[in-house]
Amino acid sequence: MKLICIGRNYTDHIKELENEKPLDPVVFLKPDTAILLKKQPFFIPEFSQDVHHEVEVLVKINRVGKYIDKKFANKYYNEIGLGIDFTARDLQAKLKEKGLSWEKAKSFDGAAVIGDWLPKTEFKDLNNLNFSLKKNDKTVQQGNTNLMLWKIDEIIEYVSKYFTLKIGDIIFTGTPAGVGKVIANDKLKGYIEDKQLFSITVK
């Protein structure tokens, strides 16, 4: 399985990092070794002094597909989740300055938090989901999927042009504004609507 991540999918987040608004979805991958094991803490890697949290709505692919039309994309997933795309922001900045890829800053071990999954049928409208991240019981990120530049089904259509989607693949759909640094002993909890889908400790 692979983790397909969408960058710059919320206008406010683009502004806070002073990036350009993309004409097409920004896509990068994380290996399965980036997944933080259940009930394990997140360890800040020794090569970064500025790791940021980025909470994101997740989609789990349930069938094989290629060149999927947007109108059929809803048939390729049954579950919605929540996770964190941890980013070594200092390392990412150095890589971007040199025009290099982001993988070392985005895809290191433990950089992908995957919370619990919920049936998509639990939600009236997947394009109107409230989600949030609390750090030490204070809300630091909150967003709604209606603010995505590219909605879930549009993302599936786009990425399936380039990658065959396989059962178990997970799509990270982008983060809203409010990203910030984590430090040792931080407690991070993620919510879709009022449902808590993960809780982790930073070490």
N, C-alpha and C positions, 0 to 999 in steps of 0.2 A: 504494500500500500504506500501511497505517497500523500504528502501534505501540500496542497496547492494554495498559495497565499496571494491575496489581492491587496496591493498597496494603494494609497491615495484615493480611497473610495468615499471619503467624507470631506466636504469642502472646508469645514472648520479645522480639521486636522492638517490639511494641506497648508492652510494659512499659518498655523502655529509653528510648523517646521519650515516655513518660507520656501515651499516647493512650488513648482509650476503645476497647474491643473492639467492632467494628461488628456490626450485625445482618445486614447484607448486604455483599458484596464492595465495597470502595472502588475505583472505576474512574476512571482518567484517561488521556489520550492524549498521545502524542508525535508530532510530524510527522516525515516522512522526513528532513528537514534535521537532525534531532537525531542521526542515525546517524553515528558516528565512522568515517571511511573506513579501510579496511584498511591496516595498516602505518603508520598515522599516529599521532603522539603525541596525548595529551589535553592541551589547553591550558586551564589554570584561567582562567575568565572574569574580566575586570577588575571586574565588579560584585559579586563575592563574595570574602569572606575565609575561608569555611568550607564548602568543597565536600566532600561525603561520598561514599564508595563504597557501593553496595548491590548485591551480587552476586545474580543471579536465574537460575533455570531458565527457558528460553525454549521456546516452541512455535511452529512455523511452519505456518500454515494452507495446505492444499493443494487446497481446493475451496470453491465458494461455498455459503454456508449462512445460514439465518435460522430462528429459533425451533428450534434444534437440541436434541433430547432427549438427556439425559445418556447414555442407553444407546447412542446412535448417534454420540456425540461423537468416539469413537476413530477413526472413519472420516474425520475432517476434518484429520488431521495424520499425517505419516509420520516427521518428524524432531524431535529434541530438541536444544537448544543451551544455551548459557550466555552471560550478558552482565552488564553493569553499568548500573544506573540511577543516573547521577550526579545528585546533588541539592545545590543551593546552599542549605545548611541555614539560614544566616542570613537569606537572602531569603525562604525558605519560612516561617520563623517570623514575619516581619513581615506576610506575606500572610495567614497563618492568624489572626493577632491581629485583622486587619481583616475577617475573613470572606471574603476574596477567594480566587480560584482559584490553584492552584499552578503553572500552566504556565511562568511566567517562571523559576521555581526548578528545574523538572524537564525542560523541553523546549527548552532553549537548544541552539545548535549544538554537536555533539559529546557531548551528554549521554547518548547511548545506545550502549553498546558491544555489538556482536553478534559472538560468536565463531564457531568452526566448528560445523557441524551433524553430527549422528550419526543413523543410522537408529534408530528407536525399538525395532526388533527386536533391537538389541544389548543391550537391558536386559531382565532377567527381570520386573521389576515397576517401572513408572513411578511408583508411589506409595511406593517405597522406594529413592530415589536419594540417595546421598551426594554433596554438592557443597561446594566450598570456594573461598576466595579467599586468596591469599598476597600480602602486601605486603612487598617487600624480603626475600623467601624466608621470612617468618614468617607462619603461618596466622592470619588476623585474623577471618575469617568461616567458619563451617561449619554446614551444615544438612542436613536430610533431608526429602524431599518428603512423608514420612508425617506430618510436623508441620504441614503446611498446614491452615489452617482450611477452605479450599475446595480440593479436588483439581482436577487439570487438566480432567477431563471436566465437573466441576461449573462451573468457570469458563467453559468454552466454552458450556455451556447458558445460563448467566446472561448473559454479554455479548451472545450472539446474540439475546436478546430486544430489545436496544436498538440494536445495530449489525449490519448485514449483514456477515458475514465473507467476505472475498474472498481469492483465491489470492495468497499472498505476505505476507498480514498476519502480524504477529508478536505473540504474547502474552508479556508479562513477568509471571511468576506470583507475584512477591513476594519479599521478602528476609528472611533470618533475622537474629538479633541479631548484634552485632559491627560495625555500621556505624561508620565513622570518617573523620576528615579526611585528605585527600591533600595532599601538598606537592610542590613541584618536585623532580624526579629520583626520585620513587617509582617502583618497578617493580611492576606488578600482574599476577598470573597466576591464571587461573581453571581449576578442575578439576571434572569430573563423574567420580566414582569416581577412578580413577588416570589419566584422560585429560585432558591439558592442552588447553583449547579456545580460550584467548586469552592474549596477553602484550602489555601496553602500557606505555608510559612516560609519566609525567606531566611536563608542562613549565610 
